[in-house]
Amino acid sequence: MVLVIDCGNTAINFASYQGQQRKDSFHILTDTTMSVDEYISKLAPIFNRFQLFTLDACLISSVVPSLTSVLQDVIYKLTQYQPKLFGKGFKTGLPIQIDHPSELGTDLVVDGLQAKTRYGYPCIIADLGTATKFIGIDAKGALVGVSILPGFLISYQALIGKASQLMEISLKRPSKILGKNTPDSISSGMILAHENMIAAMFHSIEKELQGPCKKIVTGGYAHYVRQGMHEDIIFDDHLNVDGLFTVYEKNKELF
């Protein structure tokens, strides 16, 4: 059994693989205040349910430095396997043509790698997580740039927190752009405007990459925009964890 873990600022995603197939996947919310023992208590029943106590390999990608060693300790104590941390020294086959490649988050590397592997290139990935990230893969298969903006939840929390007359609501896709009540108006701005922003960014990046591109949407908040996006948009809920498994496959000698 191979276990991969993607630790982000909002959620920690887990996926297990038997042979070449993804077997199970689940996530828990990221909490930087929790101790190793608290994470063990939370994860032990899940590991028992999915029979994850015996591992052949485990690979972690983390963009939350304060949790990286915590997760490594948690996995070791649960499975007696010392997980590897994705970073320098791993082969990916993804050229990174930006000013400072070492500054690029491992989550973006994995997104780009899996999109290129699964869908071909050129392609553009919109990852709707804590931040919304657009990743460009050019016609030669190189990651050539990234655009980062506040994510769906950050934007919503800022809106509710800073605008005293707007109440917290349950977001759902409205039928019209112009809402006739506060919940519909907020939902329109958050969901419909986000859909249009994504479509416009895809169009602009295609122009910059000088040709049509495959367009992939992924991330924890992608479900909010799934209904309203054009039919040529690919939604891939497991792009990142499957990308980590691809990294494992390319680097088996390290495990």
Secondary structure, DSSP 8 states (H G I E B T S, - for coil): -EEEEEE-SSEEEEEEEETTEEEEEEEEE--TT--HHHHHHHHHHHHHHTT-SS-SEEEEEES-HHHHHHHHHHHHHHHS---EE-STT------B-SS-GGGS-HHHHHHHHHHHHHH-SSEEEEEESSEEEEEEE-TTS-EEEEEEEE-HHHHHHHHHHH-TT---------SSSS-SSHHHHHHIIIIIHHHHHHHHHHHHHHHHHTS--EEEEESTTGGGTTTTS-TTEEE-TTHHHHHHHHHHHHTGGG-
